[in-house]
Amino acid sequence: MVVSFVGMKSQEVGVKPTLHVVLNSDNQMLDEVMIVAYGTAKKSSFTGAASSVNAEKILKDVPVTSFEQALQGATTGLTVNSSSGQPGAGLSIRIRGTGSMNATNEPLYVIDGVPVVSGDIAVSGVNNDSKAFNIMSSINPSDIENITVLKDAAAASLYGSRAANGVILITTKRGKEGKTQINFKANWGFSDWAVKNRETVSGEQQHELTYEAYYNEGILYKNMSEEEARAYAQDGADTFAPLRDSYSNWEDALFKKTAFNQNYEFSAQGGNEQTSFFTSLNYKTEDGMINKTGMEGFIGRANITHKSKDGKIQIGANISFSKQKSEMASEGTAYANSYFVKNWYAIPNLPLYNEDGSFYEGFPLDALNVPNPLKDQGLDKNTSEVLRSSNSLWASYKIIEGLTIKETISYDFIDNQSTTYWPMNSNNGEAYNGLMIKYPYQHHNIYSSTVLNYTNTFAQKHNVDILVGWDVDDRKEQYVQAVGANYPHDKLPELENTSEPMTAASGYSQDHLLSLLSRINYDYDGKYYFSANYRRDGSSRLGANKRWGNFWSVSGAWRLSQEAFMKDLTYVDDLKVRASYGINGTLPSKFYSHLSLFGYGYNYQDQPGSAPTTIPNPDLGWEKNQNFNIGFDARLFNRLSIAFDFYNRETKDLLQDVPVSMTTGFKNTLKNVGAMNNRGVEVDINYDVFNETAVKWSTGIVLSHNRNKISKLYGGKDIINGTSILREGESYYSWWSREWAGVDPQTGEEQWVLNTQNEDGTINRELTKDPSQAQRVVIGKPDPVVTGGWRNSLSWKGLDLSALFSFSLGGHIMDDPALLYTDTDGETAYQSIGIQQLDRWQKPGDITDVPRRINSYQYARYGSDRHMKSSNHLRLKTVTLSYNLPSKWMQAAGMRNVRIFASGNNLLTWAAYKNIDPEQPINGVATWALPNLKSVTFGIEIGL
């Protein structure tokens, strides 16, 4: 008698009155199906490097604005850096490092087979505005079924020129055959700062430290006597940091104690043998930590699939729609940035209000010519109202058995109504008597894909999968901008009510990409696998001589576990080694860099004029990424899974601004001259601790190491921009500054390493107390040595707990705000003082890394590695606890299921440097952007 069960190995047993049969899992039958370029593949047969993320495990219930925020630490090779903690702020995504200087480093996003617009799409009529809007927030994380990250050439080269920085494939949910299932989910929560950011001293300490700075100035700089210095110090402290009966709490005054969020979702799915559907509708709001900031919007989706009775014809539609509004507070060193002014001049000794209840605007605010920050808060408006409609239709026809043709057409439309409004009574608007900037910006993306796919098996062992096709991708961006000023009042803030039209502008740009593509996959008897991809792309962004590029990859795999000599190794469930090599390309970020362009607006005596704005370069071509990858996948003891990859990614023909003769009228032009290398190792380990008991526990760790190095620059010359340097042999994000040597314990003076060159060519490592004498050197880089995550999933009788920890080791942060504002060692009397200054040197013999405080300190703000801090940290990135009520209760109530849950992100952080959040922008330089938030939500999900 043969005993069998789906997913288990069949077993032949003798017939007996009583049988006890234990079936083992069949790894072949349970083989995971992955979403890959232009289709699917079994994980066992896939020859490239890719990571698959189950959205049900990673994204479910997590309170994030966009799904990428939950990916940090969830998979190897991918890093997520946030530029701000405001809702909807932009993110920097990197897959296997930074590979370009003048082209994009962001991956390609493909949703349900269609490449889409991604990243920050915010625009503003104000120079250096911090406004941001991550367009991927237009996807409801609950609508996502699976995310696949394609990392090497074999995995991504079928997308050609857009795949050099990796590909993130997103598959949304589909309808399932059977009774219609209705789901409702609601959750509510709150947010606060993820860590205590830039703690400053108390009012008494502010007075004490100010007194000390003035005293040292009197003694050291002004040659005062002891008595004169004490009187001078007392006067300075009483003026700038007077002692009071009570002190102001600017943190509570400028920020909310708690920001709230809420989310409501409705979905329905079902179908029959021929037609299936999935629909969803989502409404969400998320407040920022500053009054009147946050996001609100609707997101809807409908995925429909239909096939003919004979199964030869299939058609489908994927329709999504979102309407969201974001309002952001100013960031950077703008006086309207509450986070900045709290760490600039809003000290505890400064009153919030006068005795009569009016806003305090006396000294030093009047001397600085800045308003009381409370008076101006919330007056200016900086909004983005974004509508996105992404629609695709597809149809496939089975010509003969194994041969199918598929056509996909999509239209992705984004309309961003950007508005900046400064009312008459705001500090910004006062100079204009009120000002408004309207800046509607539209993205149009039309995409068409036609592929012919043939699959067949010969002699039961030879499996062939051949694909050929072509893509057309047409993108257009257009805008109109209008500015008006001088309002009669603030009641009707529209442009037509201004009396002084200022400027108006409009424009558009277009980008065309035509591609021919092909792929062949072959495997023999489930043991030996071979794959080859070829794609030819033509882009309108490149010069006439280099417009077309050829991109390809070859890869292979050997599934050792299927060999006869491995059969006795019963603990080896699956073992596969794989290798790949290929070339992808990258396009310039600008659409028309290769053309000789003329610009208008160069007018003379009221007559219109034009002038050349770019130099033509018909040889402007592709950046080429040469990717090599070798790795293995293993499953051992039916509970341990290991994936390992080593990669080498060499970028050739790197786009770089090259100097040209000034006789041309220009300083530089864009050419293909540089090279850059990224090399690294990735490890993904998962272990099923308990998988055969009532308690289920699975744990795993991901580790990624990437080393970035510039291989070649034009003429081998350094490119120095402030404290950053591009140098051959160094990381792209390297810092160029002085080497700090600590504090002299006898005098409290700062010391620097000279790093000058001796006559014999050696480096002089003597110390100096004059930073202008110290030579700049490469002092470090932000790149971590290792990044990763630790994931856990536990379940027991309807109770589920999942947790993801992310971590980073070996990297650095450059704390410029500390250098320039909070830790200037007494240089400016009215500024906020960081608590680190409490450790300053006070007397001979003190061992500290904070020098003596001196008012008007002459060496303040001299950059060095003093403020280069460790970014090492461990963070509880996401955690969810849920409980499914017993099914018998639900059946009695006529419901399919009821689940209650609590979830959070960024709940706990352990960091080496505690002054700021350890997650900083990709270049490692801290800014005055609002810090990251931690969030907690509570919710309920009901299924009918």
N, C-alpha and C positions, 0 to 999 in steps of 0.2 A: 504494500500500500504506500502511496506517495502522499506526504503531507506538505501542503504549500500555503503561503500567505503572501500578500502583496508586500514587497520590500524585504522579504526574507528568502533565504536559500531553501529550496525544496529538499526534503529528506525522505528517503525510502526506508520504511520500517516494516517489521513483521507484524502480522495480525495477532493480537492478543486480547483477552477479555478486558484488561485495563492497560491503557497506554499513557505514558508521560513523555511527551516529545518537546524538546527545547530547540527552537529554530534560531539560527544565527542570521545576522543582517547580511543582506547582499549589497555590497558596495556599488556594484554595477547598476543594480536596479534603483538604488537610492541616489545615483549620480546627480549632482546639482546641475541645473540648467542656468547658464549665465547669459545676461544680456550683453552682446558685443556689437561691434560696428556692423550695421546693416543686417542685424539678425540675432540669432541665439547660438549658443554652443554648449556642449557638455563640458563641465569643468575638467573632466578627465582627459578630454581631447584638445583642450585649449593650450596653445603653444606660447602665448604671450604672457606678459606680466600685468595682472589686473587684480583689483580687490573688489569684492562684492559686499555691499552693506545692506543688511536687511532692515528696511525702514521700520518694520513692526518692533524691532528690538532697540533701535537707536533713536528714532524720532518720536515714537509713541508718547504722547502726553507731555513732552518736554516743552517748557515755555520759552520758545525762541521766535524771533521775528522772521528769520529765514532759516531754511534747513541747514545751510553750511555751518552755522554756529555750533551745531551739535556734532559736526564731523571731526573736530579737533581731538586727536587721540583715538579715534574710532578705527582708523585704517592706516597702513604704512604709506610713507612717501608723500603724505599730504599735510600741509600746514595751513592754518587759518589765522590771520592777524587782523585785529579790529583797529580801525582808526579812531573810534569814538564809542562811548557807551550809550549814545542817544538812540532811541528806537529808529530803525531803518538806516543806520549809518553804514558806510561802505566797508567792505571786507577785502583783504588781499589774500588770494588763494594761490598757493604754489604747489605744484606737483614735481617733486625731485629737483627743487631749487630754482634759482633765477638764471635764465639763459640768454637774456637780451638786454641791450642798453637803450635802444631807440624803437623797439617794437614791443608789443604786448608780452607780458609774462603770465597772463591769466589763462586758465584752461578753456577749452571749448565746452560749452554746455549743449547737450543734445537731449531734448525731451520727446519721448515717444518717436524716436527716429528723425527728428527735425532739429537742425542747428538753430539756436535762438540767440537773441540779444541778451547779454548778461552784464553784471557789474554795476557800477555807480553811474546812473544816468542823470543826476542832478545838474542843473545849469543855474547860473546867477549872473545878473548884470553888475554885481559888485566885485571888484578885484579881490582875489584871495579869500573869497567867501568860503566858509567851511560847510556850506549846505551839502547834504549827501542824500541819496536815495538808492538803496540796493534793489534793483528791479527783480531779483530773485525772491523778494518777499511777496511777489504776486503769485507764488505757488503755495498752496496750503500743504504743510508737511504731512497732514493726515491723508492727503490724496496720493502720496508717493508709495509705491509698492516696493521698489528696489532702486538702489544706486550702485552703479558700477564705475570704478575709477580705472581708466585705461592709462598705463604708465610707460610702456616701452613702444618701440617702433612697430613691432609685430601686432600689438593690440590696437594701436591708434593710427597707423599709417594709411588706412583706408580713408581717413578723413584728410589726408594730405597736408596742405599748407596750414590748416587750422589746428593741427594736432601736435605741433612741436612741443607745446607746454602741457600735454596730456589732455584727456577728455573725461568729462563727467557725464555719464549716461544716466538719465532719469526715466524710470518707467512708472507711469501712473496706473492706478487701479483699473481693472476691467470687470465687466459684469460676469457672473457665473450662472451656469444653467441651473435652474431650480426655482423654488418659490422666492418671490421678491422679498428681500430683506431690507428693513428700514432701520437706520441707526441715528440716534440723537446723542449729542455730547455737549456738555457745558462745563466750563471751569472758570474759576475766579482766583485771583491771586494778587500778590504785592511784590514790590521790588525795593531794594536799597543798594547802597554802594557795596561792591564785592569785597573791598578791603578799605581800611582807613587810609584815605589818600592825603598825603602831605599834611601831617599833623603839625600845627603851629603852637607856639608857647602861650602860656596864660598871660593875663594882664600884668600881674606882678613880675613875672619873668621877663616880659617885654620891657618893663621899666628898668629892671636890673641889668639886662643885656645892653640896653641903650645907654644907660649910665656908664657901663664899663667901656663901651666903644668910644664915647666922648672923653672919658678919662684918659684912655690910651692915646687918643689923638692929641690931647693937650700935652701929655708927657713926651710922646715920640715925634710928633710933627710940629708942635707949636712951642716947644721948649719952655713950657710952663712950670712953675713951681708946684709942689704937692698941693698947697692950698688953692692955687689958681685952677689947677686941673680938676679938683673936686668941685669947686664952684661952677666951673664950665660944664662938667658932667651933670651936675644936678639941674642946671638950667636946661640942658639939652634933653634930659630924661623927662623933666616936668613939661617941656614944650611938646615933645613928640610922643611920649608914652606916659601921660600923667596917671598917677594912682587914683583910683576911684572906689567908691563904696560898692559899686556893682559894675560888672563888665559886660560888654555886648557879646552876644552869641551870633556871629554872622553866619555860621554854618546853618543854624536853625532858621535864621531870617531869610537867607537866600535860596535855600533848598527845601523841598518837601521832606518830611520825615519818612514818608512812605509813598511810593508811586503804585497805582493800582492798574491791573489789567484784567480783561475778561474776554472770553472766547466761546462762541456758540457754533456748532456744526450740525448739519443735517445731511445724510446721504442715503441713497437707495440704490440697490443693485439686484439684478436678476436676469431672467431670460429663459429661452428654450433652446432646442437644438440648432435653430437657425439664427436667432437674434438674441443678443445680450446687451446689457446697458449698465453703466455706472454713472450716477449723477451726485453732485454734492453742492452745498451752499454753506459758506462760512462768513461769519461776522466777527470782527475782533477789534479791540481797542487796547492800546498800550500807552500809558503815561510816561513822560520823562520826569526826571528829578527836579526840573525847573518848571515853574508855573506856566501853563498854556503851551507846553511842548508835549509831543507824542505822536502816535499814529492811530488812524482809524480807517476801516474799510471793509468792503465786501469782496469775496472771491467765490466764483462759481465755476463748475466744470461739468461737462457731459461727454462721456466716451461711449460710442455706440458701434457695435460690430454686427454684420449680417452676412450670412453665406447661403448660397443656393442649395437646393435639396441634394443635388449631385455632388456638392462640395467643390466644384470647379471654380466658382466665382465667390470672392469675398470682398466686401466693401466695408469701410468704416469711416467714422468721423471723430476727431478729438477737438473739442471746443472748450476754451477756457476764457473767462472774463474776470477782470478785477478792476475795482475803483477804490483808490486809497488816497488819503490825504495825510501828509506829514508836515508838522511844524517843528522847526529846530531852533535852538538858541545859538547865538554866535559863539564861536570858539576862537582859539588862538589868543593873541594879546590885544583883543578888543575890550574896551572898558565895559561893553555890554555882556561879556562872558563872566558870569557870576563865579565860576570856578577860578578864573584868573584873578579877578579883583579880590576874592577872598584871600588869595595868597600874594597879593600885591600891596594894597594899602588898607584893606578892611581888617584892621587889627582890633583886638578886644578893647583897647583903650579909646577907640573912636566911637562916639555915641551913635546910636541909630536915629534917635529923634531929639529934637529940642524939648525944653520943658513944656512948651505949649502944644506939643504933639506933632509939630511940623518936622519935616525931614531935616536932619542936621547937615549943613553944607559949609561949615566953618573950616578952620585950619585943620589939616593941610589940604582939604579938598579944594578950597578956593585957590590955593597956591598952585595945585596941580592942574587946575581948570578941568576937573572931572566932577560929575554929579554924585550925589548919594546913590549908590547902586540900587537901593530899594525903590527910589523914586522913578527910575527909568525901567525897572524890570517889567517885562511883559508888554511894553508899549510897541516896540518894533515887531513886525510880522515878517516871517521868512518861511513861506509855505511852498510845497510841491503837491499838486493835485494830479495824480497819475492814473490814467486809464490805459489798461492793456487788454487787447483782444487778440488771442492767439488761436488760430483755426487751421486745421489740416484735414484734408480728405485723402483717402487712399483706396485703391482697388487692386486686387490681384486676380490673375486668371491662370488656372492650371492648363497649360497647352497640351501636354501629354503627361504621363506618369513621371514625376521627378523634375519636370520642367515648368517653372512658374515665372510669370512676368508681373511686376508690381510697379505701380505708379503712385507717387505721393506729391501732393501740391499743398503748400501752406502759405498763409499770410499772417505775419506777426506785426501788429500795429501798436505803437506806444505813443501816447499823447501826454506830455508833461506840461501842465500849466503852472509855471513858476512865477511867484509873485513876491516882490520885496516892497514893504510899505513902512515908511518912517513918518509917523504922525507929527503934527505941528508941535506937540508938547514933549517929544522925545529929544534926547541930546543930538542924535543923528539928524532928525527932521527939522530941528529948530533953524538951522542955517538955510534951509530951503523953504521954510514955512510949509513943511509937509512935502514928501516925495514918494512917488510910486514907480516901480519898474515892472512891467509885464513882459514875460519872456516865454511864450509858448514854443515848445520844441517837440518835433515829431520824428519818430523812427518808423520806417516802412521796410519790411523785409519779406520779399517774395522768394520762395524756395521751391524748386521742382526736382524730383529724383525719379529716375527710371532705372530699374535693375531687372536683369534676367538671371534667374538662379536655377542651376541644375544639380540635383543630387541623385546618386545611385550607388548600389552595391553590386560588385561583380564577384562571382565565385564565392560569395558569402564572407569574404575576408577583405576585399578591396573596396574601401569606401571613398567616394569622390564627392566633393562639393565645389562647384564652379560658379562664380558670380561675375557678371560684366554689367556695366551701366554708365550713366552719366548724370551729373548734377548741374543745376543752374542756380546760382545764388545772386540775387539782386538786392542791394541795400541803398536806401535813400534817407538822408536826414535833412530836415528843413526847419527853419525858425523865423520868427518875427520878434523884434524887440522894440518896445516903446517906453520912453521915460517922460514923465511930467512932474511939475512942481508947482508950488504956490497955491495952496488950497484956501478957500474962504473959511472952512471949518473941517472937523474930522468926522462928520456924521456920514458923509457919502464918499468913501475912499475909492473912487474910480477915476480913470484917466480923463474922461470927458469933463470932470469937474475941476481940473487944474486950469490955471490961467496962463501957465508958462510951459508949453511943449518944449522939451529939451532936445532929445535925439530920437531917431527911429532908424531901424535897420532890419534887413531881411537877407536870407541866403539859403543855399542848399548845397549838398554834396552827394555824389553818387559813387557806388562801388560795385563792380561786377566781377563775378568769379565763375568760370566755366571749367568743368572737371570731367575727365574720363577715368573710369576706375575698373579694376578687375581683381579677382582673388581666386586662388585655388587651394583647397584643403584636401589632403589625402592622408588616410591612415590604413595601415595593414593590420588586420586581426586584433584591433584594439591595443596594439603594442607600440607601433612605430607611427609617428605623426610628422607630417610636413605641411608647411603653409607658406604661400608666397603672395604678396600684395603688390600691385602696381597702380599708381595714380598719376595722371598728368593734369596739372592745374595751370590755368591762365588767368592772370589778374590785371585789372585796369590800374592798380596802384604802382605798377612797375614799368620800367623803361621799355621802349619798343624792342630793344635788342635782347632783353632778358625776361620778357613777359611770361614765358612758359617755363614751368619747372617739372622735373620728373622725380617722383618720390616712390620709394619701394621698401620692401622688407622681406626677409626670408627667416624662417624659424622652424625649429624641429623639437620633438620631444620623444622620449623613450620611457614607456611605462614598464619599469622593471618588474613590478609586482605581478604582471601577467606572464612572466617567463617561467618556464618549468623549473629552472634551478632555484626559484624563490618560493616554491610551493611548500617546502618544509619549514619555512620561516613563518609560522602561523601567526605570530604577533604583528607581522607586516600586513596591514589591510590594503594599503595602496602606497605606491612609491613611483614618482615620476620625476625625471630630470628634463630640463628644457633650456634652450638657448635661442637667441634671436639677434639679428642685426638689421639695421635699416636706416633710411634717411627721410626726415620730415623737413618741412620748410616753415618759415615765419615771414609775415608781411610787415611792411612799415605801418606804424600807427596812423600816419597821415595819408590821405587819399591821393594827393597830387604832388608828392615830393619830387617826382622825376620830371615834371614839366617846367617849362619856362613860363611863369605866370606874371601877369600884370595886375597891380592893385589900383583901385580908384580911391578918390578922396584927397589926392595930392593937388589941391586946388591953389590957384594963384590969382589974386585980385578978382575974386568972385567968378573966375573962369574954371570949369572942371578940368582936372588933370589926372594923369595916371603915371605909374612908374613900375619898373620891374621889381618883383618881390622874391623870386627864386631863380636859381641857375638851373638850366636843363641838364639832366643826366640820363641819357638813353640807355646807359649800362647799369642803372640801379636795379638790383636783382634780389633774389631770395636769400634770407639767412637760412643756412642748412644745418640741421641737427643730425649728427651721426650718432645713433644709439646702439649700444651693445648691452645685452642682458643675459645673464646665466643664473639659473636657480633650480630649486626642486620643491616638490610638494609631497608630503608624507602623511599617512594616517596609520597610527600604531596602537596596538592593544585595544582597538575599537573605542578609544577614548581620547587619544592624543593626536592633535593635528599640528603640523609644522609647515610653514611656507618660508622659503629663504630666497633672496634675490641679491645679486651684485650687479651694478650697472655702471656704465661709463657713457656720459652724454657730452659730446664735443660739438660746440656751435662754431661753424665756420662762416666766412663772409659776413661777419657781424657788422651791422649798420652803425656807423660812427660819423659824427660831424667832423669833417676834415678841413683844416685851414686852407683858404685860397688867397690868391693875390688880391690886395685891396683895390687894385686897378679895375677889378670886375664890379666894384661897388658893394661887395659882400665880404663877410668875414670867413664864412665856412659853407660847406655843402655836404649833403648826406651821401656817403659811399659805403660799399661793402669792403671793409678792410680788417676788421678785428676777429678775435676768436676768444671763446670762453669754454671752461670745462666744469662739469658737475659729475662727481663720482661718489657712489655711496653703497650702503648695505641696508637691507630691510629684512626684518624677521617678524613673523606673525605666528604666535604659539597659542593654541587653545586646548584646554584639558577639561574633559567631562569628569568632575570629581565624583559625583553621584549621578548615574544615569539608569539604574535598574532598581531604584527604591522609590518610596513615596516622595521623598525629598529629592528634587533635581537641582544640581548645582553645576554650572559651567563657568569656568574662569579663563581668561586669556590675556595676553600681553602683546603689544605691538611696539617694535623698536625701529627707529629710522635714523640713519647717519648719512649726512650729505656734506661733501666738501666742495665749495665753490672756488674757482680760481680763474682769473683773467689770463689767457694764454698769449694774446697778441693785441697790441694797440698800434695805431698809426705812428710810424717812426719810432716805436718803442717808448714814446714820451708819456710821462705822467699827465693825468688830467686832475687838477686840484680845484676844488670848489669849496671854499671855506674850510670846514673841518673834515670833509670827505675827500678821498683820493681814489683814483683809478690807476692801478699800477700793475704791470705784468708780474705774475706770480702771487698776487694778493687777491683776497676776496673782493667781489664787486662792492659790497658794503663795508669798506674799510675806513677807519677814522685816522685823521692826520692831525696830530697835535703834540703837545709837550709831554714829556715823561715826568710825572710828579714823584718826589722823593720824600714826602711826608713832612712832619713838623719838627723843627729843632726843639728838643725838650728843654733846652736852657733858655731860649729866647722866645719861643712860640712862633717863630717865623716859618713861613712856607719855604720849601726847598724843591729845586727842579734839577734834573740831570742835564748837563750841558749838551751831550751828544754831538759835539763839534768834531771835526776831522783833524787829527794830528798830521804833522808833516810826513810821517811814515805811512799814512793811510789808515792808521787805527782810529778807533772812536774814543774820544775823551769822555770818560764816564764820571768826571768830577761833578760836584754839586755846586749850584749857584742859588742865590736868594733873589736874583733879578730875572724874572721869567723872560724878559726880552732878549736875554743872552742865550737862552735854551733853544736849541734847534728842534724843529718839528720832525717827528718820525711817525711811522705807522704804529699806533698804540693798541690797536685791537679791532674787533669786529663783533657784530651782533650774533653771527651765526652760531647756533647751539651745536654741540658735539652730538648729542642724542636727543631726539624727541620721541614721544610715544604715549601710550595709554594702557591702562589696566581696566579690563571690563569684567563684570560679574553678573551672573543671572541665576537667581534662585526661585524655586516654586515649590509650594506644598499645599495641597488641598484647596485650590482656588486662590491662594495667597501668592503674589508674585513680587519679587524685588529685583530691580536692575540698577546697577551703578557703574559709571564710567569715570575713572580718574585720568586726567591728562597731566603730562609732566614734560619738563625741558631741562636739560643739563648742559653746562659748558658755554652758554651764551652770555651776552652782555647787553646792558642798557646804558645809553648815554643820557644822563639826567640834566639836560640843558636848563630846564626851569629852575633847578636848584642852583646851578652855576650863576644864572643871570638874575635871580630874584630872591629866593628864600634862604640861600646860604652864601651871601656875599661878604660874610665875616665883618659886618658892621658898616659897610660902605655907605648905605643909604638909611637914614634914621627912621623914615616913615614907613618902611616896608615891613610886611609880615616876616616873622622869623621862624624857620623850621626848628623842630625840637632837637635836631642833631646839634644845633648850636649850643645846647646846654652842656655838651662835652668839650667846649672850647678850652684851649690852654689858658691857665690863669697865673701860674707861678713856676719858677724854675724847677725842673724835675718831673713836671707833668708829662705823662706819656699819652698822647691822643692823636687823632687824625684830623682834628679841627683846630686851626690856628687861632691866635689871639684876635680879639675883635677890635677894630679901629674904625672910627667914623671917617668917611672919605678915604677908605683904604685904597692905596695907590695901585695894588696888584689884584684888586677884585676883578672878576670876570675874565681872567686869563684862562683860556681853555687848556685842559690837560686831562690825563687819565684819572685825576682825583675823583671826578664824577662819573667815571665809567664803572658801573656796578654789575654785579652778577644778576642774571635773569633766571637762575635756578629756581624752580618751583614745582610743587605738586598741587593739583587743584581737583576737587570733586566737581567735575564738569557737569554731569547730569546724574540724577537719581530719581527713581520712580518706585513707589509702593502702591500696589493695587490689590483689590479683593473682589473676586467674582462670587456673587451670592449663589447659594446652592441651586442647581438646575431644577430640582423638584419644586422649590419655591416659585421659580420663574414659570414653570409649566402650569402650575396652579393659577398663576396670575395672568396667563396668556401672553407671556413675554419670552423672547428667546434668551436674553441674558441681561443682567444688571451688574455694572462694575463701578466701584467707587475707587478713587485714586488720589494720591498726593504726589506732586512732582516738583523738582527744583533744578536750577542750574547755577553754577559758580557758587555753591553754598559754602564751601570751605577752601581756604587757600593757605598753604605753607610756603613762604618765599624767603630766599636768602636776603633780599633787600626789601625792607618793609615800608619804605617811604611812599611807594607808588605801586599800582597794579603791575604785576610782572609781565602781563600780555600787552605788548606795545606794538607800534607799526612795524612793518617788515624791515625798515632800515635801522631799527633799534633806538631811534632818537625820540625821547619822550617829548610830548607837546602839552599844550594847554587844552587839549580835547577833553571832554567830560569823561570821567573814568567809567570802567565797566560796571555792570550791575549784577547783583544776584537776585534771583526770583524764586518765589514759591507759589504754587497753585494747588487748588483743591477742586476736584470735579467729580462728575458722574456721567456714565455712559449707559444708554438704554438701547437694547436691540429688540426689534419686533419682527 
